[in-house]
Amino acid sequence: MKIKINEKLKGVDGVEVLKGDKGIPLTFKDICINALLTPEQGDDDKKKWDKYEVFKKVRDGKDTVELKVEDITLIKKCIGKTSPPLVMGQCWEILERNGKDS
């Protein structure tokens, strides 16, 4: 499935763009990369490798990235564990919306 990765995340008002370090707008791509690279207790070598492989796809993507269903499931799990509800919800919506458009 093709997923648009450069979508900017919004604040609680749904209008203002969330900003990260140095005032740079946060994108779905930023959140994915951070979530995939955040270590989780209990991850074995295979799980770490799987995360790394998906990270490379997202990192190297420009506007869109081709992801398998398994990749999307992994991204959702990682974002769910590392992000607050406002960020997680928007990211999951992007994955769901873009997955249906493919």
N, C-alpha and C positions, 0 to 999 in steps of 0.2 A: 504494500500500500504506500502511496506517496503521501508524505506528511509535510505540511508547511511548517518550517522550523523558526522562522524569523518573526513570528507574531509577538508583539509587545504585550506584556501583562499589565492589567489595570488594577488600580487601588480599590478600596471599598466603595467608592462612589461610582465605579464602573466607567469613569471618564479619564481621570488622572492616571498617567503611566507610572508604574512602580519603577523605582530607580535603585540601582545597586551601588557598588563602590564607585567613587568619583562621580556620582550623579549620572552615570550611564544607564539608559533605560534597560530594564530586565526583559529578556526574550525567553520564549519557550526553549530555545536552544541552550541558553545559559543554564536554565534550571535542569534540563536533561543531563547536561555534562556534569554539573555539580552533584546531582543525585546518583548518577552512575559511578562516579569516582569516590563517593563517600563509603568508606569501609563499613561493613556490617558484621557484627559478631556472628560467628558460625559459618561465614562464607568459606567454602573450600576453594582449592585452586581452580577447579572447573568453573565455579560460579564467578570467581574473579575474572577469569579469562572471558567468559560470556559477556560480562559487563564491559570489559575492555573492548571487545569486538564491536559491540553496539555503540560505545562511546566514539570509536573511530569513524563509524558511519555518520553519526550526528556531527561530530567535529568537522568532518570534511564536506558536509553538505553546504550548499550555498543558500538557495531559497527553499528547496524541498529535499527530502531524503526518502529513499525507498526502504521501507522496513517490513519485516515479516511479522506475522501475528505474534510470534514468540518474543520478538524484540519489543513490540508494543506492550505486551504483558509485563516484561521485565522493567521497562521504563516506568510503567504505572506503579509497580510494586516499589521501586526505588524512590520515586517522587512521593508516594504515599508515606514512606517511612521518614523522609528527610524534610518535607515541606509543610508549612502551616496550611490550614484548609483553604484560605483565599488563593494561594498559589497552586496547590494541588488540584482544586476544582477547575481552575482555568486550564491547566495543563491537560487534565483528563478530557475536558470538553474539546480541546484542540485535537487530541488524538481520536476521539469519537467522531467529531465532525469531519475531519480530514479523511479518516478511514472510510466513511460512508460515501465521500465524494470520489473515491478512487475507482 
